[in-house]
């Protein structure tokens, strides 16, 4: 049960981080203070709370690269599919390599094993 909870906390952290990045992008270049920017800041705040919960249960050397790596993957996907940004093939290859590295860290750190 604790294993599933940890994975859920990591997933929520990544989703909130990705949401924050996306909202900040949508709010950039507009008025200095708008709903997108406020939403992005709020999502960052909540993601920090969940990240602290994760840090209290697992090694920083394992969780940090997993959370940051998955956030990069999810943010790239959000940019491509939600914001219609052009992502070159070389970036998708890099995403695949990152997922391989994240898997190695997760299994090696016994997060998934």
C-alpha positions, 0 to 999 in steps of 0.5 A: 500500500505504501508503494502505491501511495508513493507512486501516487504522490510522485504522479500528483507532483509531476502533474501539478508541476506540468500544470504550473509550467503550462499555465505560466506559459499561457500567462506569459506575455500578458498583463503582469498579473492574470489568472493563468499566472496565479493558477501556475503559482498555485499549482507550484505551491501545491506541487511543493507540498506533495514533493515534500511528502515524497521527500519524507518517504524516499531518498533524494538521490532517487526521487529528484531525478524521477520527479524532474525527469518525468516533469520534463517529459510531461511538460514537453508533451503538454507543449506539443499537444496542448500548446501546439508547439513544434517538438523536433524528432531529436527531442522525442529521441531525448525523451525516450532516453530520459524515460530509459534513465528514469526507469533505471533509477526507479528500478535500481532504487527499488521504487518500482521493483 
